Amino acid sequence: MNLLVLGAGHIGRQIARWLSATGDYHVSIADQSDEALAPLRVQNLDTLRLDINNGPALEAALRGRDAVVNALPFFASIPVARAAHACGVHYFDLTEDVNATQTIAALAKDANTAFMPQCGLAPGFVGIVAHSLVRGFDRVNQVKMRVGALPQYPNNALKYNLTWSVDGLINEYLHPCDALRDGELTQLAPMEGLEHLQVDGVDYEAFNTSGGLGTLCDTLAGKVGSLDYKTLRYPGHLTLMRFLIQDLGLRDKPETLRTLLQDALPRSLQDKVVVFVAVDGWKQGHHIQDVFTRTLLSCSINEHAREQVQKPAPEQTQENTVSAIQLATTAGVCTAVDLFREGRLPARGFIRQESISLQAFLANRFGRVYNAGDIGDTGDTRDTRVMP
């Protein structure tokens, strides 16, 4: 399968390496930064310098490919999807942006190729978990989806380090949040709905953020009473972010907020990803709650998973570390692409994440990043520390 990966950043590099290392994909990776591409040339990956704002150049890069994996920031989703549609190329991305997903779904209606956005962690894997749990119930009252990408060692007032896209972070804090209430679609205000919970003995706060539900509201409308998604942070984070965004008025100055966060918060590869999904409902006349949790930690490139998928070239970082968000996000999109290549997903049109069963995801060579044992479509609370 001939693939083009767009974006040689934190996630895009890993996607290209993992897929290329299997031998089942011919992978090229494109970016506008020659500096970002240089380490990949050393690792014998085909590279292409490309500015996606140059429409003809983008379409020329797509022609002749089987598929494109878009690992660029959320605002690049629509132009790249339109180019993929024009060139007859299958499309995958990681976007959390609701408007982009709606536009891509409209493009897919008359397409002869497949369009599968939201293939990361949230949206992505967390939606697969929630949908698989819901299918085990006769009637569902409530679905809670909680996900955090966090530093392992928080030591500033925000208790936060940058572990993924700043643009994506700001986007989820500023936009309305889809939810279901009484089985019907509604929108909740971002950064509201504060709650506190523990996962594996660690205290977290959770609050509404945009985009994490993916297409689940459409899929489960009328089938579950309540459904919502919240981001996990360490206690105290929300109060300070409200001060910045609401009290200081940075909601209307996203570029200022972006610069402030980039300058003030260090990046960290010593991170963790926490996934918590709880479904409350009825099974065979009994009131039941099923809970699924995972905690993925960053790890050294020298660590080996219990079942390795492949041995990708070392990440060129000071600590020689692959971050947890790299593991979690790359596993999501690579599993989707792999299942598509195997013919286990529709060959055309719009593909929702919940088209993948949890069992199929965890059995996949990339999805095993999340695997903590013999797990079917039921909750499991064991943690995992793995690297493919």
C-alpha positions as CSV (number, residue, x, y, z in Angstrom):
1,M,0.0,0.0,0.0
2,N,1.5,3.3,-1.1
3,L,1.0,6.0,1.6
4,L,1.8,9.6,2.0
5,V,2.1,10.9,5.6
6,L,1.7,14.6,5.9
7,G,3.5,16.3,8.8
8,A,7.0,15.3,10.2
9,G,6.2,16.4,13.7
10,H,6.0,14.5,17.0
11,I,3.3,12.1,15.8
12,G,3.8,12.1,12.0
13,R,7.4,10.7,12.4
14,Q,6.2,7.8,14.4
15,I,3.4,7.0,12.0
16,A,5.8,6.9,9.1
17,R,8.3,4.7,11.0
18,W,5.8,2.2,12.3
19,L,4.0,1.7,9.0
20,S,7.2,1.5,7.0
21,A,8.9,-1.0,9.4
22,T,6.2,-3.6,8.7
23,G,7.1,-4.0,5.1
24,D,3.5,-3.9,4.1
25,Y,3.5,-0.2,3.2
26,H,5.6,2.0,1.0
27,V,5.6,5.2,3.0
28,S,6.7,8.8,2.0
29,I,6.5,11.6,4.5
30,A,6.1,15.3,3.6
31,D,6.6,18.5,5.5
32,Q,7.3,22.1,4.7
33,S,10.3,22.1,7.1
34,D,13.5,20.6,5.7
35,E,14.9,20.5,9.3
36,A,12.0,18.2,10.4
37,L,12.6,15.9,7.4
38,A,16.4,15.6,7.7
39,P,16.5,12.9,10.5
40,L,14.0,10.8,8.5
41,R,16.3,10.8,5.4
42,V,19.0,9.3,7.6
43,Q,16.6,6.5,8.5
44,N,15.9,5.7,4.8
45,L,12.4,7.1,4.6
46,D,11.3,8.8,1.4
47,T,10.8,12.4,2.2
48,L,9.2,15.3,0.3
49,R,9.3,19.0,1.1
50,L,5.8,20.3,0.6
51,D,3.7,23.4,1.5
52,I,0.1,22.2,1.7
53,N,-1.1,25.8,1.0
54,N,0.1,25.2,-2.5
55,G,-2.9,23.4,-3.9
56,P,-1.4,22.1,-7.1
57,A,1.7,20.9,-5.4
58,L,-0.4,19.1,-2.8
59,E,-2.5,17.3,-5.4
60,A,0.6,16.4,-7.4
61,A,2.1,14.8,-4.2
62,L,-1.2,12.8,-3.7
63,R,-1.6,11.5,-7.2
64,G,-0.6,7.9,-7.6
65,R,-0.9,7.2,-3.8
66,D,-3.4,4.7,-2.3
67,A,-3.9,6.8,0.8
68,V,-2.9,9.9,2.8
69,V,-2.5,10.0,6.5
70,N,-2.8,13.6,7.7
71,A,-0.8,14.3,10.8
72,L,-0.9,18.1,10.5
73,P,-2.7,20.5,12.9
74,F,-6.5,20.4,12.8
75,F,-6.8,23.5,10.6
76,A,-5.2,21.5,7.7
77,S,-7.8,18.8,7.7
78,I,-10.3,20.4,5.3
79,P,-7.9,21.4,2.5
80,V,-6.1,18.1,2.6
81,A,-9.3,16.1,2.6
82,R,-10.5,18.1,-0.4
83,A,-7.3,17.4,-2.2
84,A,-7.6,13.7,-1.4
85,H,-11.2,13.7,-2.7
86,A,-10.1,15.4,-6.0
87,C,-7.3,12.9,-6.4
88,G,-9.2,9.8,-5.5
89,V,-7.1,8.9,-2.5
90,H,-8.2,7.3,0.8
91,Y,-8.0,9.7,3.7
92,F,-7.1,9.3,7.4
93,D,-6.5,12.0,10.0
94,L,-6.3,12.8,13.7
95,T,-8.5,15.9,13.9
96,E,-10.5,16.7,17.0
97,D,-12.2,19.6,15.2
98,V,-16.0,19.1,14.9
99,N,-16.4,21.4,11.9
100,A,-13.7,19.7,10.0
101,T,-15.2,16.3,10.6
102,Q,-18.6,17.5,9.4
103,T,-17.0,18.8,6.2
104,I,-15.1,15.6,5.6
105,A,-18.3,13.6,6.1
106,A,-20.0,15.7,3.4
107,L,-17.1,15.1,1.0
108,A,-17.3,11.4,1.6
109,K,-20.9,11.1,0.5
110,D,-20.2,10.9,-3.2
111,A,-16.6,9.6,-3.0
112,N,-15.3,6.4,-4.4
113,T,-12.7,6.3,-1.7
114,A,-12.8,6.1,2.1
115,F,-12.6,9.0,4.5
116,M,-11.8,8.2,8.1
117,P,-11.0,11.2,10.3
118,Q,-10.5,11.3,14.1
119,C,-8.2,8.2,14.2
120,G,-6.2,9.2,17.3
121,L,-6.8,8.9,21.0
122,A,-9.7,11.2,21.7
123,P,-11.5,11.2,19.3
124,G,-10.4,7.7,18.2
125,F,-9.6,4.9,20.6
126,V,-11.8,6.2,23.5
127,G,-14.8,6.2,21.2
128,I,-14.1,2.6,20.2
129,V,-14.0,1.6,23.8
130,A,-17.2,3.4,24.7
131,H,-19.2,2.0,21.8
132,S,-17.9,-1.6,22.5
133,L,-19.0,-1.3,26.1
134,V,-22.4,0.1,25.2
135,R,-23.1,-2.9,22.9
136,G,-22.9,-5.2,25.9
137,F,-25.9,-3.6,27.6
138,D,-29.6,-4.0,27.1
139,R,-30.3,-0.4,28.1
140,V,-27.8,2.4,28.9
141,N,-28.3,5.2,31.3
142,Q,-25.0,7.0,31.1
143,V,-21.7,6.9,29.3
144,K,-18.7,8.9,30.8
145,M,-15.5,9.3,28.7
146,R,-12.5,10.8,30.4
147,V,-9.1,11.1,28.8
148,G,-5.9,13.0,29.9
149,A,-2.5,13.5,28.3
150,L,-0.4,14.7,31.2
151,P,3.1,15.1,32.5
152,Q,4.3,12.3,34.9
153,Y,6.0,14.9,37.1
154,P,4.0,18.1,37.2
155,N,5.9,20.9,38.9
156,N,4.3,24.2,37.9
157,A,1.2,26.0,38.9
158,L,-0.8,24.7,35.9
159,K,0.4,21.2,36.7
160,Y,0.9,20.8,33.0
161,N,3.6,20.4,30.4
162,L,3.2,20.5,26.6
163,T,2.9,16.9,25.4
164,W,1.0,17.4,22.1
165,S,-0.2,20.1,19.7
166,V,-0.7,23.6,21.3
167,D,-3.2,24.4,18.6
168,G,-5.2,21.3,19.4
169,L,-5.1,22.1,23.1
170,I,-6.5,25.6,22.6
171,N,-9.1,24.4,20.1
172,E,-10.6,21.9,22.6
173,Y,-10.7,24.6,25.4
174,L,-12.5,27.2,23.3
175,H,-15.3,25.5,21.4
176,P,-18.7,24.0,22.3
177,C,-18.9,20.4,23.4
178,D,-21.3,17.9,22.0
179,A,-23.1,15.7,24.4
180,L,-26.3,13.6,24.8
181,R,-28.9,14.4,27.4
182,D,-32.1,12.4,27.6
183,G,-30.9,10.7,24.4
184,E,-30.8,13.9,22.4
185,L,-27.9,16.0,21.1
186,T,-27.0,19.1,23.0
187,Q,-24.0,21.3,23.4
188,L,-22.2,22.1,26.6
189,A,-19.9,25.0,27.4
190,P,-16.2,24.2,27.4
191,M,-14.3,24.3,30.6
192,E,-17.5,23.7,32.6
193,G,-18.9,20.6,34.3
194,L,-16.1,20.2,36.8
195,E,-15.9,16.9,38.6
196,H,-13.2,15.0,40.6
197,L,-12.3,11.4,40.3
198,Q,-9.5,8.9,41.0
199,V,-7.9,6.5,38.6
200,D,-5.5,4.0,40.1
201,G,-5.2,6.1,43.3
202,V,-4.3,9.4,41.5
203,D,-6.6,12.4,42.0
204,Y,-7.8,14.2,38.8
205,E,-10.2,16.8,37.8
206,A,-12.3,16.5,34.7
207,F,-14.2,19.2,32.7
208,N,-15.9,19.6,29.3
209,T,-13.7,20.0,26.2
210,S,-14.6,19.9,22.6
211,G,-14.1,17.2,20.0
212,G,-13.4,14.1,22.1
213,L,-16.7,12.3,21.3
214,G,-16.1,12.1,17.6
215,T,-19.2,10.9,15.9
216,L,-20.6,9.0,18.9
217,C,-23.4,11.4,19.5
218,D,-24.9,10.7,16.1
219,T,-24.3,6.9,16.5
220,L,-25.8,6.6,20.0
221,A,-28.6,9.3,19.9
222,G,-31.8,7.8,21.2
223,K,-29.9,4.7,22.4
224,V,-28.3,6.1,25.6
225,G,-29.6,8.6,28.2
226,S,-26.5,10.6,28.8
227,L,-23.1,10.7,27.0
228,D,-20.3,13.2,27.5
229,Y,-16.6,13.6,27.2
230,K,-14.2,15.4,29.6
231,T,-10.5,16.1,29.7
232,L,-8.5,14.9,32.7
233,R,-6.1,17.3,34.4
234,Y,-4.4,17.5,37.8
235,P,-6.5,19.4,40.4
236,G,-6.2,23.2,40.1
237,H,-5.5,23.3,36.4
238,L,-9.0,24.5,35.4
239,T,-9.0,27.5,37.8
240,L,-5.9,28.9,36.3
241,M,-6.9,28.2,32.7
242,R,-10.2,30.0,33.3
243,F,-8.3,33.0,34.6
244,L,-6.3,33.1,31.4
245,I,-9.1,32.4,28.9
246,Q,-12.0,34.0,30.6
247,D,-10.8,36.6,33.1
248,L,-7.9,37.9,30.9
249,G,-10.0,37.7,27.7
250,L,-7.6,35.4,25.8
251,R,-10.6,33.5,24.4
252,D,-10.7,36.2,21.8
253,K,-6.9,36.3,21.4
254,P,-6.0,32.6,20.6
255,E,-2.6,33.6,19.0
256,T,-1.6,35.4,22.2
257,L,-2.7,32.4,24.3
258,R,-0.7,30.1,22.0
259,T,2.4,32.2,22.3
260,L,2.0,32.4,26.1
261,L,1.6,28.6,26.6
262,Q,4.5,27.8,24.2
263,D,6.8,30.3,26.0
264,A,5.8,29.4,29.5
265,L,5.3,25.7,29.5
266,P,8.2,23.3,28.8
267,R,7.7,20.3,26.5
268,S,8.0,16.9,28.2
269,L,8.5,13.4,26.9
270,Q,8.0,12.0,30.4
271,D,4.3,11.9,30.1
272,K,1.3,9.6,30.6
273,V,-2.0,9.0,28.9
274,V,-5.0,8.1,31.1
275,V,-8.2,6.6,29.6
276,F,-11.3,6.2,31.8
277,V,-14.6,5.0,30.3
278,A,-17.6,4.1,32.5
279,V,-21.0,2.8,31.2
280,D,-24.0,2.5,33.5
281,G,-27.1,0.6,32.5
282,W,-29.0,-2.7,32.6
283,K,-28.0,-6.2,31.6
284,Q,-30.5,-9.0,31.9
285,G,-32.5,-7.2,34.5
286,H,-29.5,-6.1,36.6
287,H,-28.2,-2.6,37.1
288,I,-24.5,-2.8,36.1
289,Q,-21.5,-0.4,35.7
290,D,-18.6,-1.4,33.4
291,V,-15.4,0.5,33.6
292,F,-12.4,0.4,31.3
293,T,-9.2,2.2,32.2
294,R,-5.7,2.4,30.7
295,T,-2.6,4.3,31.7
296,L,0.2,4.4,29.1
297,L,3.6,5.8,30.1
298,S,6.4,7.1,28.1
299,C,9.3,4.7,27.7
300,S,12.8,4.3,26.6
301,I,13.5,3.3,23.0
302,N,15.5,0.4,24.5
303,E,12.4,-1.0,26.3
304,H,10.6,-3.8,24.5
305,A,6.9,-4.6,24.6
306,R,5.8,-8.0,25.7
307,E,4.8,-8.6,22.1
308,Q,6.7,-6.3,19.7
309,V,5.2,-5.2,16.5
310,Q,8.4,-4.0,15.0
311,K,11.6,-2.2,16.0
312,P,11.4,1.3,14.6
313,A,14.5,3.5,14.3
314,P,15.3,5.4,17.5
315,E,13.6,8.7,18.1
316,Q,16.1,11.5,18.0
317,T,15.5,13.1,21.4
318,Q,17.6,14.1,24.3
319,E,16.2,11.4,26.6
320,N,15.8,8.7,23.8
321,T,12.2,8.5,24.9
322,V,9.0,7.8,23.0
323,S,6.2,9.7,24.7
324,A,2.9,8.2,25.8
325,I,0.9,10.5,23.6
326,Q,3.1,9.3,20.6
327,L,2.3,5.7,21.5
328,A,-1.4,6.3,22.1
329,T,-2.1,8.5,19.0
330,T,0.2,6.6,16.6
331,A,-1.4,3.3,17.6
332,G,-4.8,4.7,16.9
333,V,-4.2,5.8,13.3
334,C,-1.9,2.9,12.4
335,T,-4.5,0.4,13.6
336,A,-7.2,2.1,11.5
337,V,-5.0,2.0,8.4
338,D,-3.9,-1.6,9.0
339,L,-7.5,-2.8,9.4
340,F,-8.5,-0.9,6.3
341,R,-5.6,-2.5,4.3
342,E,-6.8,-5.9,5.5
343,G,-10.3,-5.2,4.1
344,R,-11.9,-5.1,7.5
345,L,-13.4,-1.6,7.1
346,P,-15.6,-0.2,4.3
347,A,-13.8,0.5,1.1
348,R,-15.5,3.8,0.4
349,G,-17.5,6.6,2.1
350,F,-17.3,8.0,5.6
351,I,-15.9,5.6,8.3
352,R,-16.7,6.2,11.9
353,Q,-14.2,5.1,14.6
354,E,-16.9,3.0,16.2
355,S,-16.9,0.9,13.1
356,I,-13.9,-0.8,14.7
357,S,-14.6,-3.2,17.6
358,L,-12.5,-3.0,20.7
359,Q,-11.6,-6.7,20.3
360,A,-10.3,-6.1,16.7
361,F,-8.4,-3.0,17.8
362,L,-6.6,-4.7,20.7
363,A,-5.8,-7.7,18.6
364,N,-4.1,-5.6,15.9
365,R,-0.3,-5.5,15.8
366,F,-0.4,-1.7,16.4
367,G,-3.4,-1.7,18.8
368,R,-1.5,-4.0,21.2
369,V,0.0,-0.8,22.6
370,Y,-3.2,-0.6,24.7
371,N,-3.4,-4.3,25.5
372,A,-2.9,-5.5,29.0
373,G,-3.9,-9.1,28.7
374,D,-6.7,-11.2,27.2
375,I,-9.3,-8.5,26.8
376,G,-12.6,-8.8,25.0
377,D,-15.3,-6.1,24.7
378,T,-15.6,-5.7,28.4
379,G,-14.0,-3.3,30.9
380,D,-10.5,-4.0,32.3
381,T,-8.6,-2.0,34.8
382,R,-5.1,-3.2,34.2
383,D,-2.4,-0.7,33.1
384,T,0.1,-1.2,30.4
385,R,3.6,0.1,29.8
386,V,4.6,-0.9,26.3
387,M,6.3,0.2,23.2
388,P,6.0,-1.5,19.8
